[in-house]
Amino acid sequence: MLKPIELPNIGAEDEPVVVACWLVDPDERLVEGDRLVEVTVRGVLFEVRAPEGGVLRRVAVRTDEVVSEGGVLAWYEPSPTAGVAGLAGEERP
């Protein structure tokens, strides 16, 4: 099941937020915390990072397009092990 990657609140208020550059292409693997996309508002660059591991499946807002805070930037497929505690080889406290 695909999950959205949304633009977090970056304090843009009523200013337009523009997608400056995608750093990951569709069908590329994601690792939690990977830099995915750069957006700009008032000339300031912000990075949006992967919320968890998986595969980027679809970009919803292309480079140079405007997105609102909370708007969907892309869709990803979480990896089956994303967020699963106690994987083989991990020590438990």
Secondary structure as the mmCIF struct_conf table of DSSP 4:
data_model
#
loop_
_struct_conf.conf_type_id
_struct_conf.id
_struct_conf.beg_label_comp_id
_struct_conf.beg_label_asym_id
_struct_conf.beg_label_seq_id
_struct_conf.end_label_comp_id
_struct_conf.end_label_asym_id
_struct_conf.end_label_seq_id
STRN STRN1 LYS A 3 GLU A 6
HELX_LH_PP_P HELX_LH_PP_P1 LEU A 7 ASN A 9
BEND BEND1 GLY A 11 GLY A 11
TURN_TY1_P TURN_TY1_P1 GLU A 13 ASP A 14
BEND BEND2 GLU A 15 GLU A 15
STRN STRN2 VAL A 17 TRP A 22
BEND BEND3 LEU A 23 VAL A 24
TURN_TY1_P TURN_TY1_P2 PRO A 26 ASP A 27
STRN STRN3 ARG A 29 LEU A 30
TURN_TY1_P TURN_TY1_P3 GLU A 32 GLY A 33
STRN STRN4 ARG A 35 VAL A 41
TURN_TY1_P TURN_TY1_P4 ARG A 42 GLY A 43
STRN STRN5 VAL A 44 ARG A 49
BEND BEND4 PRO A 51 GLY A 53
STRN STRN6 GLY A 54 VAL A 59
BEND BEND5 ALA A 60 VAL A 61
TURN_TY1_P TURN_TY1_P5 THR A 63 ASP A 64
STRN STRN7 VAL A 66 VAL A 67
TURN_TY1_P TURN_TY1_P6 GLU A 69 GLY A 70
STRN STRN8 VAL A 72 PRO A 78
TURN_TY1_P TURN_TY1_P7 PRO A 80 GLY A 83
BEND BEND6 ALA A 85 GLY A 86
TURN_TY1_P TURN_TY1_P8 ALA A 88 GLY A 89
HELX_LH_PP_P HELX_LH_PP_P2 GLU A 90 ARG A 92
#
